Amino acid sequence: MTNTYTPPKVWKHIPKDGGKFGNINRPISGPTHEKVLPTGKHPFQLYSLGTPNGVKITIMFEELLELGIKEAEYDAFIINIMEGEQFSSGFVGINPNSKIPALVDNSNEKPIHLFESGSMLLYLAEKFNSFLPKDPEGRAEVMNWLFWQMGSAPYLGGGFGHFYAYAPEKFEYCIDRFTMETKRQLDVLDKNLEKRDFMAGSEYSIADIAIYPWYGALIEGKLYEAGEFLEVDSYKNLKRWAAQVASRPAVKRGRIVNRSWGEENERLVERHSFEDFKGLKL
């Protein structure tokens, strides 16, 4: 394969066409503009978008509320990443990494700021004593799969998803490299589920909540429109698990929160109460 690009001795950022997200990518952090984030009336304030990392948290909140934990009520405000709203001073004040989601817990003496979806899932599980086993072995297994997801999904999203679906040009090497890794990950999950109902054992946990929005959506053909390309029907155990998780009422609600695309009755741009779901297709 001929390499037509020779890296310079020192890389310099030259803005150019970087695909769908090229206009918001930059090599520095920090806010680009001043803006105060909106706030609602509930203990938790979520600033997010209905993409996989954001869906993890809305599913978690809806699962907690499904258990009757009223203290988990939340307001969910949409962050339009294509317009650069994640670079506002208010958002950066919560999440210096400028990635959705960002969360504030106002139920304490002082507000607690949270960023990174895995951190949020663990925080909420511990705070409300839910979806995380108490015994050391069970907890360790959940943590194994939670952190597996955090380490693996960038290869699926920023790797496969970018080069297969979003890159301005298609490069065989890049697509082959990340397709191979994505299929390896699907095989890891499929084999793990051969003798398990859920990712970490017999009980539904934050491991399932973390993995489903990425890999469940992929198996269901709802991510990157890559189902046929990846032969997702061959992963029988993973398909069974995805269908099982998708049937949960809290998952049906959580997956449409902060979604601004698709059919009008299948999206909820902002969420402030259970009443907001009335009339929507769940």
N, C-alpha and C positions, 0 to 999 in steps of 0.2 A: 504494500500500500504506500503510495507516494505521500509524503508529508509536505504540504505546500506552505506551512506556517512555521517560522522559526521564532521562538520567544525572544524578545529583546533582553538585553542585560538587566535593565530595570523596567518593570511594568509601569505604564502610565494609563490612567483612566481617560479614555477618549469616548464620550457619549456617541452611541450609534445604535442602529436597530438591534435590539436584543430580544426580539420576539414580543409576546403578549405582555410581559412584565418589564420590558426594557426601560420604560419611562420612569419607573419607580426604583430601579436598582442604582445603588451608588456605593462607593467604597468607604464611606464614613458613616458614623452614627450621630444621634442627636436630633433635636427637633428642627423642622424647617419653617414652622410658623407657630404663632401663639393661638391657642384655642382651648377654652375650658370645656371639659367633657360634661354631658348632661348627667343628671342624677335622678333616680327614682326614689320610692318610699321604702323599699325593702332592705334587709340587712346586706344583701349581696348585690353588687353592681358589676355586671359583665359587659365588656366591650369586645365585640367579636364579629365573626362572619361565619356563615353556614358552610364553610369548607371543613374537611375532615378534622383538623385540629380544634376548630371551634365547636364542632358537633360533639366531640368527646365531652365537653363541659356542660352543654345544654342537656345531653342525655343524662349525665350524672345528676344534675339538679332535678330533672324530671323523675328520675328513679328515686331520689330521696323524698321528693314530694309524694310519689306514689306509695311510699311506705308510711305516709302520714306525718312526716317530719316537717311541721310548719315553719320551723326556724330556718329552713333551707329556701324560703321564698326569695326570688331574685328578679331583678330587672335586667333585661338584655337589650343593649343598644348596638346597632349595627355600625361597623367600621368599614368604610369603603376603601379597600386597599388600592384599588386602581386610581383613586383620586388622591392617594397619599395621606389619608386621614390618620394612619398609624404613625405619622411623623409629627403630629401636633404636640404641643408642649404638654397638654393634659395626658395624652396617651403615653408619651415618653416618660412622664413622671411616674407612671405605674410600671411600665415595661421599657427599660432602656434599650432593649433589643428590637423594639419597633415591629414585633410580630404579633398577630392575633393568636390566642386570646389574651386579654388582660383582665384581672379580677381584683375587686376591692371588697374586703370583709369588714363591714362597719359594726359588727356585733360585739366587738371587743372595746376595751377602754380607749385604745388608739386604733385607727384603721390599719389593717394589714394588707399590703400590696402583694399580689401574686402574679407571676408570669411563668410561662412554660406549662403546657397542658398536663404533663406528667406530674409536676409539682402540685398543680391544682387538684388533680384526682386524689393524690395521696393525702393532701391537706383536708379535703372534704371527707374522705373515708375515715380518717382519724378523728376529725372533729365530731362527726355524727355516728361513729362506731358502726359503719355499714360498708358492705362490699369488700371487706378486707379481713381475712381470718385472724383470729386471736392466737392460735397455736403457732409456734415458731416455724414448723415445717410448711404449713399451709400459707403463712404469710410470706415466707421465702419464695415459694413457688409463684405466688401472685407477683411479687416484686421482680422475679426473673422475667416474666412475660411482659410486665409493664415496661421494664427497661429495654427488653428486646424490641418492643415497638418503637421506643424513642430513638434507638440506635439504627433500626432497620428502615423506618419509613422515609428518611431522606433519600435513600437509594430508589425508592418507589416514586416519590414525588419530585424532588429536585433532579433525580437521575432519569428514570424511565419516563415519568410524566412530562418532564421538560423536553427531552429530546424527541419523544414520540408524538406529543400533542402540541407543544407550544413553540419549539425552536423555529426560527425563520427559515432554516434550511434543514434537510434531513441528512444525517450522517450515519452511514452504515455501521461504522465502528462503535459510535456512541449508543445507537439503538440496540445493537447486538449485545454490547457489554451490559447495559442495564436491564435488558429483557432477560438475559441469562440470570442475573441476580434476582430479579423480581420472581421469576419462576422457581428459583431455588428457595426463596422465602415462602412462596405459596406451598411448596412441597414440605418445608419445615412445619408449617401450620397444619397442613393436611395430615401428616403423620402423627403430630402431637394429638390430634383429635380422633385418632383411630379408636382409642379406648377411653376417651373422656367426653363428657357432655359439654364441658366448657374449657377454656384455655388452661386454667390452673387446677382443674379437677372436676369434682361433681357440683361445685357451687359457682354461680354467676358472680363475677367480681370486677374490680376496676381494670383488671387485665383485659377482660372482654370489652369493657366500655372503651378502652384505649385502642384496641385492635380493630373493632368492628367498623368505625367510620372510614378507615383506610382500606383494609383488606376485605371486609364484608361488602363494601360498596364496589370494590373491584370485581369480586366474584359475582355480584349481582348485575354486572355490566353497566354500572352507573358512574364509573370513574374512567375518564379518558376515552370512553367508547372503545375499550381495548379487549373486551371479553373474548371475541372470536380470535383475535390475534394471539392472545395468551392461552387459548384453549381452556378457559376457566371451568368448563363443564367436567373436565377430567379430575378435578379436585373434589371428590364426592363428600368426604368428611367435612371439608371446609364449607361446601355448599349447604350441607345439613345444618351446621352450626350457624351460618349466616342467616338462614331462614328462621331458625329458632330465636336468635337475638332480634331480628327484624320484627317478629310478631309481638314483641313486648310493647304494651301501651306507652310506656315512658320513652322508648326508643322511637316510636312513631311520632311522638310529639317533639322530642329533642332534635330529630334530624331535620326539621323544617324551620327551627328557630334561627333568626338572622339570615334567612335565605331570601335573596331579592331577585331570583331568577326562576324560570319554570312556570308551570301553570299557577294562576293567581290563587286557586284554592289549595295549593300545595306549598305555600310559603308564608312565613310570618316574619316580617322585617324586624319588628320589635316585639318583645314579650314583657308584659308587666303583670299578668295574672292568668289564671287558668281559663278565665272567660275569653281570652284572646284567641283560643283555639276553636271557639264555636263557629260552625259553618265551614271549617276547613276539612280537607280530605286527609284522613289519618289512616 
